[in-house]
Amino acid sequence: MKLFLPRSFHSSSFMATFKRSVVSRNISGPNSFRDRTLARFDYLLGFYLSVERSDSLKFFKILCSSNDIYSFPLKKNITVSFQKKYTMKCFKIIFSFVLLFFMLSAFLQPLHAQKKKEKEQDVIYLFKKDWSAAASITDADYFMQVVKENDSMFIARSYNKNGPMLKQESFNDEELTTPNGRFCWYSKKGMLDSTGWVDKGKKDGYWYYYRDTVVYQIIKYNSGKFVSKEDHDAGIFTTADGISITLAEKAVNDSLERIKDSIARGNVDTVQMGAKFKKGPKAWQDYISKNIQTPDRFMNVMGKGKYTDVILFMIDKQGNVDEDYYLMKSCEWSADLEVLRIIKESPKWQPARQYGKAVFYRQKQSITFEVN
């Protein structure tokens, strides 16, 4: 006997009663029934049918073809009932597990991401006085923290164990093999000694050299090649061709060039305005005082007194703090991290303007910690 099932069911309970007299076909037994069914159809329909017989109640799965109707052989009088209630119950259970899985994933993913980020940023190397590896913090004289700013910038800051920063180096890979980014060197007192930018291992742009926070020399490079030098002690500007003029003459020439360039673009506005915090200077000071925290390590390591960090940071053309920020004066690792954090998380500024257009602007900020 063959039973033909439509592809879809329109009632909550599908019942069909078939008698031997409808279609006559003999099947030898249960095993033959199973084998014939498996051989006839291609894939699992997934519906559960209950088969009522005079001697027992059995459940089985139907394998079906991709045709519009499905068929399988039956033996004797059989009543087939589609058990929709069991199917719906099964769907509800599966849906509940799937929903629970996604809820747990949504909850755990931020925690995992945060832990991963903290792990990436908390890489610290310990060194002895000769810069060989130290086994513990007790044996160390220096340490270096590597911070991942983004996928292509890793900043390594080296410190005295209980004092100011020694140097800051930047690389574009986690192995710290390719110098790329801001480099800084500091004096024993934590004062900035020199700083500049490296592009793929070569000095690029302006490099500044300081003496007691005052610039005494500026050298410009282009992909490692010397371009010019400003000697502020002698007041002389020298190019790579050996041409020299005074810094005063250079300042006048630069100003005239900017004015000519502005007029050529049809802009006669010569007003220059520095970047400003949107809500004013007092709001900026309030932001710092409300958000800055004195680290416990700083209070334990440093003696009684006041200690000042000085940081330089750039405001871009959109009024955001640019990623190129660094310390002019360092006092201690944990305090430095707090100063860097407070500047990095700064709200928006009003960008600087020069000759009628928004420009990058370098801002300097002092922050003082006190240990009682």
Secondary structure as GFF3:
##gff-version 3
##sequence-region A 1 372
A	DSSP	beta_strand	2	6	.	.	.	ID=ss1
A	DSSP	beta_strand	13	18	.	.	.	ID=ss2
A	DSSP	alpha_helix	30	40	.	.	.	ID=ss3
A	DSSP	beta_strand	43	52	.	.	.	ID=ss4
A	DSSP	beta_strand	57	64	.	.	.	ID=ss5
A	DSSP	beta_strand	69	73	.	.	.	ID=ss6
A	DSSP	beta_strand	78	83	.	.	.	ID=ss7
A	DSSP	alpha_helix	84	121	.	.	.	ID=ss8
A	DSSP	beta_strand	123	127	.	.	.	ID=ss9
A	DSSP	beta_strand	142	150	.	.	.	ID=ss10
A	DSSP	beta_strand	153	160	.	.	.	ID=ss11
A	DSSP	beta_strand	165	171	.	.	.	ID=ss12
A	DSSP	beta_strand	181	186	.	.	.	ID=ss13
A	DSSP	beta_strand	192	199	.	.	.	ID=ss14
A	DSSP	beta_strand	202	211	.	.	.	ID=ss15
A	DSSP	beta_strand	214	222	.	.	.	ID=ss16
A	DSSP	beta_strand	225	231	.	.	.	ID=ss17
A	DSSP	beta_strand	236	239	.	.	.	ID=ss18
A	DSSP	beta_strand	244	246	.	.	.	ID=ss19
A	DSSP	alpha_helix	247	264	.	.	.	ID=ss20
A	DSSP	beta_strand	272	273	.	.	.	ID=ss21
A	DSSP	beta_strand	276	277	.	.	.	ID=ss22
A	DSSP	alpha_helix	281	291	.	.	.	ID=ss23
A	DSSP	alpha_helix	296	301	.	.	.	ID=ss24
A	DSSP	beta_strand	305	315	.	.	.	ID=ss25
A	DSSP	beta_strand	326	329	.	.	.	ID=ss26
A	DSSP	alpha_helix	333	344	.	.	.	ID=ss27
A	DSSP	beta_strand	349	350	.	.	.	ID=ss28
A	DSSP	beta_strand	352	354	.	.	.	ID=ss29
A	DSSP	beta_strand	357	359	.	.	.	ID=ss30
A	DSSP	beta_strand	361	371	.	.	.	ID=ss31
###
